[in-house]
Amino acid sequence: MRMTDGVDGDELLRRIQRGRDRAAEEQRLWADRAQSLAAGEPERAREAAASARAYEAVWRVLDEIVRPGAHPVEAEGVRRVT
């Protein structure tokens, strides 16, 4: 399949779900890595934690597409606009 080929809604949803699942897996891996590095290599632990947060953000965006409204906004000072 080429990038210019169209995809139907079901295929698009499957791709989004695969991306979401991959982002969740990567988030867990980076979070585990950050935890294991915390005691001995704090700088690398911070970098790993930043990667974990980035993958979590991707996961949340893709999950919102698949399951709208499933996650309430948790950040302080952020107001949900509907």
C-alpha positions as CSV (number, residue, x, y, z in Angstrom):
1,M,0.0,0.0,0.0
2,R,1.4,3.4,-0.9
3,M,0.9,6.6,1.1
4,T,-1.3,8.0,-1.6
5,D,-3.7,5.0,-1.4
6,G,-6.9,5.7,0.5
7,V,-7.9,3.7,3.5
8,D,-11.3,3.0,4.9
9,G,-12.4,4.0,8.4
10,D,-11.9,0.5,9.8
11,E,-8.3,0.4,8.6
12,L,-7.6,3.8,9.9
13,L,-9.0,2.8,13.3
14,R,-6.8,-0.3,13.4
15,R,-3.7,1.8,12.6
16,I,-4.5,4.3,15.3
17,Q,-5.0,1.4,17.8
18,R,-1.7,-0.1,16.8
19,G,0.0,3.2,17.3
20,R,-1.7,3.7,20.7
21,D,-0.7,0.2,21.8
22,R,2.9,0.8,20.7
23,A,3.0,4.2,22.5
24,A,1.7,2.5,25.7
25,E,4.4,-0.2,25.4
26,E,7.2,2.3,24.9
27,Q,5.9,4.5,27.8
28,R,6.2,1.5,30.1
29,L,9.7,0.6,28.8
30,W,11.0,4.1,29.3
31,A,9.4,4.5,32.7
32,D,11.0,1.2,33.8
33,R,14.3,2.3,32.4
34,A,14.0,5.7,34.3
35,Q,13.3,3.9,37.5
36,S,16.2,1.5,37.1
37,L,18.6,4.3,36.4
38,A,17.4,6.7,39.1
39,A,19.9,5.7,41.8
40,G,23.1,5.4,39.8
41,E,22.6,7.7,36.7
42,P,20.3,10.5,37.6
43,E,20.8,12.4,34.3
44,R,20.0,9.4,32.1
45,A,17.1,8.7,34.4
46,R,15.7,12.2,33.7
47,E,16.1,11.7,30.0
48,A,14.3,8.3,30.2
49,A,11.5,9.9,32.2
50,A,11.1,12.6,29.6
51,S,10.8,9.9,26.9
52,A,8.2,8.1,29.0
53,R,6.2,11.3,29.3
54,A,6.4,11.9,25.6
55,Y,5.1,8.5,24.8
56,E,2.4,8.9,27.4
57,A,1.3,12.1,25.6
58,V,1.1,10.3,22.3
59,W,-0.8,7.4,23.9
60,R,-3.3,9.8,25.5
61,V,-3.9,11.6,22.2
62,L,-4.5,8.4,20.3
63,D,-6.6,6.9,23.0
64,E,-8.8,10.0,23.0
65,I,-9.4,9.4,19.3
66,V,-10.4,5.7,20.0
67,R,-12.2,6.4,23.3
68,P,-13.4,10.0,23.5
69,G,-13.8,11.4,27.0
70,A,-12.2,8.3,28.7
71,H,-9.5,10.4,30.4
72,P,-10.4,13.6,32.3
73,V,-7.9,16.5,32.1
74,E,-5.6,16.2,35.1
75,A,-3.2,19.1,34.8
76,E,-3.6,22.1,37.0
77,G,-4.7,25.3,35.3
78,V,-6.1,23.4,32.3
79,R,-9.7,23.8,31.7
80,R,-11.6,21.3,29.5
81,V,-13.4,23.1,26.6
82,T,-16.4,21.4,25.2
